[in-house]
């Protein structure tokens, strides 16, 4: 929707409403990315606790699993930051296009 809005605005200076709708929809997905961050960190900590109680890993494996779960959770942080950056970029494009 965002690309369609940019296309319509680029060809003939169309109405920026489609672009704004796309930005609003993208903002919803960005909000979802941010909201899921605590859920992912909680899931990682619960997985570590389960590994400790299930006794299926050695001490060395548990250390590696802890590191892997930490970095898996960090991918959600990076995705949320990238989504926020893209949202800011789209808002700046909308603001500059709506002034024209």
C-alpha positions in Angstrom: 0.0 0.0 0.0 2.9 2.3 0.8 4.5 1.7 -2.6 1.2 2.2 -4.4 0.8 5.5 -2.6 4.2 6.6 -3.6 3.6 5.5 -7.1 0.3 7.4 -7.4 1.9 10.5 -5.9 4.9 10.3 -8.2 2.8 10.0 -11.4 0.8 13.2 -11.4 0.9 14.3 -7.8 -2.0 12.3 -6.7 -3.8 12.3 -3.4 -1.5 11.2 -0.5 -4.4 9.3 1.2 -3.2 5.9 0.0 0.3 6.6 1.3 -1.2 7.7 4.6 -3.3 4.5 4.8 -0.1 2.4 4.2 1.8 4.3 6.9 -1.0 3.7 9.4 -1.0 0.0 8.5 2.8 -0.2 8.8 2.6 1.6 12.2 0.3 -1.2 13.4 2.9 -3.8 12.5 5.6 -1.7 14.1 3.6 -1.5 17.3 3.1 -5.3 17.2 6.9 -5.7 16.8 7.5 -3.6 19.9 4.8 -5.3 22.0 6.2 -8.8 21.3 9.6 -7.9 22.7 8.8 -8.7 26.3 7.0 -11.8 25.2 10.1 -13.1 23.4 12.4 -12.4 26.3 10.0 -14.1 28.7 9.9 -17.1 26.4 13.7 -17.3 26.3 13.9 -17.2 30.1 11.2 -19.9 30.4 13.1 -22.1 27.9 16.2 -21.7 30.0 14.3 -22.6 33.2 12.9 -25.7 31.4 16.3 -26.8 30.3 17.5 -26.6 33.9 14.6 -28.6 35.3 14.4 -31.2 32.5 18.1 -32.1 33.0 18.6 -32.8 29.3 21.7 -30.7 28.8 25.1 -30.6 30.2 26.5 -27.5 31.8 28.4 -26.6 28.7 25.4 -27.2 26.5 23.3 -25.1 28.8 25.7 -22.2 28.5 25.6 -22.4 24.7 21.8 -22.7 24.8 21.6 -19.6 27.0 23.8 -17.7 24.5 21.7 -18.9 21.5 18.4 -17.9 23.2 19.8 -14.5 24.0 20.8 -13.9 20.4 17.5 -15.3 19.2 15.7 -12.7 21.3 18.0 -10.0 20.0 16.8 -10.6 16.5 13.4 -9.3 17.7 15.0 -6.2 19.0 16.8 -5.6 15.7 13.5 -6.2 13.8 11.6 -3.7 16.0 14.3 -1.1 15.6 14.4 -1.5 11.9 10.6 -1.3 11.8 10.7 2.0 13.8 13.4 3.4 11.5 11.3 2.5 8.4 8.2 4.1 9.9 10.1 7.3 10.6 11.4 7.2 7.0 7.8 6.7 5.6 6.5 9.6 7.8 9.3 11.9 6.5 8.4 10.9 2.9 4.8 11.6 3.5 5.5 14.9 5.1 7.7 16.0 2.3 5.3 14.8 -0.4 2.3 16.4 1.2 4.0 19.8 1.2 4.5 19.7 -2.6 
